[in-house]
Amino acid sequence: MDLSETSKIFSGRVLIVALDGWTDAGSAATGAAIYIKDKLNGERLVSIDDSEYFDYLRQRPIIVLDEHGDRDFLWPSIEFWGPSAITPATKDLELYFLIGQEPAMQWPYLRDELKEIVEDREITAVIMLGSLASEAPHNRPIKIHKNSQTASVRNAFGLERSNYDGRAGFMSVLGDSLEKAGLPTISIWAQVPHYVASMPSPKAALALVNDLEIMLGFEVDHKELLSAAFEWERSVDDFVEGDEDLQGYISSLEKARDESEAEELNTDQLALEFEKYLRQNETDSDTPEN
């Protein structure tokens, strides 16, 4: 990975997109985006809660009580957040966030509305966060996968295009529109163990936060998320305890992960040995003969 090249691409006004729903197993993507947004004291700039975009039978409003016990409703929405006056300064980087529920209806109209907001704010690059249920053990590091439809991003990160062919989520629709408008885009996915994908996974959210920090060159306090990730793993351990079938299945996932990582390590070692061999031969060929 060419870090200097990536810093050029993902600098300026970068938008992080995370939507609850089909592409948010364990609420990891939205959890990561909300955590960073809160730590950076993001300011809500736009809220979209038009009824034409949401199905209230499937995306029901939530009743909340205020400090006096009076009722209010939180309606499904998508919110656009940006830096506030108290957002910590980060050199050459301004983070914006698009967070909310995946719309149920009128996707083309919402896509165009969001595209206009992005253009008005002069966003320079877009990161799509997602998480998927996967055959992965909960007690191993969370795997992160990246892909991009933008050639410059693929070249800088050594990535490939997504080869997925099938039903799409709204983030794919939005990302395609923004990429075709000339914005470099990248998708970052976290793997969430499928047997606990219905419960929030702070461990996967933390993995996404860490990856974003490294890629974009910023830092936030991890204390709360680290504590939540530790409690999550301990609660899953308690959940599987006593279920011999599930324990056996998880053991098979652990074995498969360990074997896969050992194979990758061996492949990397072979590559290093080959490079060493080439360097030695190059040095030998440069040595003048007696």
C-alpha positions, 0 to 999 in steps of 0.5 A, a space after each residue: 500500500 502506498 500510504 502517501 498516495 492514499 493520504 492524497 486520495 482520502 484527505 480533505 472532506 471525506 464522507 463516511 456512510 453507514 446505514 442500518 439494515 441489510 449491510 449492517 450485521 451486528 450494527 457494526 458499521 453504524 456503531 463504528 460511524 456513530 462512535 467516531 462521529 460522537 468522539 469528534 463532536 459531529 454536528 447534524 447538518 441535514 436530517 431526512 425523515 420523509 415518509 416517502 422513503 420509509 416503510 413504517 410497518 417494517 421500520 417502526 418509529 420508537 417511543 422515547 420518554 423525556 425527563 418528565 415522562 412525556 412521550 415522543 417518537 423517533 422516526 426512521 431517518 438518514 442524517 448528514 453530520 459534519 465538523 462542528 466548532 468544537 470538533 478536534 482539528 485534524 490536519 488536512 482532514 474533515 470527516 462527514 458522516 451519513 448515518 441512518 436507516 436504509 430506505 425502503 422506497 423511492 431509492 432513485 429519488 433519495 440517491 439524487 437528493 443525497 448526491 446533491 447534498 454531497 456535491 453542495 458540501 464539496 466532499 472529496 472522497 467517500 468511504 462506505 462502511 458495511 458488516 456482513 454475517 460470516 463463518 468466523 469465530 467470535 474469539 479471533 480478530 475481526 477480519 476486514 475486507 476492502 474493495 473499490 470501483 475506483 481505479 486510483 483507489 485500487 492502485 493505491 491500496 492494491 485492491 480489486 473490484 467487487 465481483 459480487 453479482 446479485 441483489 444490491 443494497 442502497 449503499 451500493 446504489 449510492 456509491 455507484 452514483 457518487 463514483 460515477 460523479 467522479 468521487 473516489 470511493 472505497 467499501 470497507 467490510 467487517 466480518 461478524 460471526 453469523 451465529 451472533 450477527 443479530 446482536 450488536 458487535 462492538 468488537 467488529 465496530 472497533 475493528 472498523 474504527 481501527 482500520 479507518 484511523 490507520 487509513 485516514 491518519 486520525 485517532 479517537 479514544 477507544 476506552 468505551 469501545 474496547 470495554 464493550 468489545 471485551 464484554 461482548 466476547 465474554 457474553 458470547 462465551 457465556 452464550 455458547 457454554 453448555 451447547 456442545 454442538 455450537 462449541 464444536 462448530 466454533 472449534 471448527 471455525 477456529 481451526 479453519 481460521 488458524 490453518 488459513 492464516 498459517 497458509 497465508 504466513 507461509 505464502 508471505 514467507 516464500 515471497 520474502 525468501 524469493 525477494 531475498 534470492 533475487 537481491 542476492 543474485 542481483 548483487 552477485 551479478 554486479 560483482 566484477 569478475 577477477 
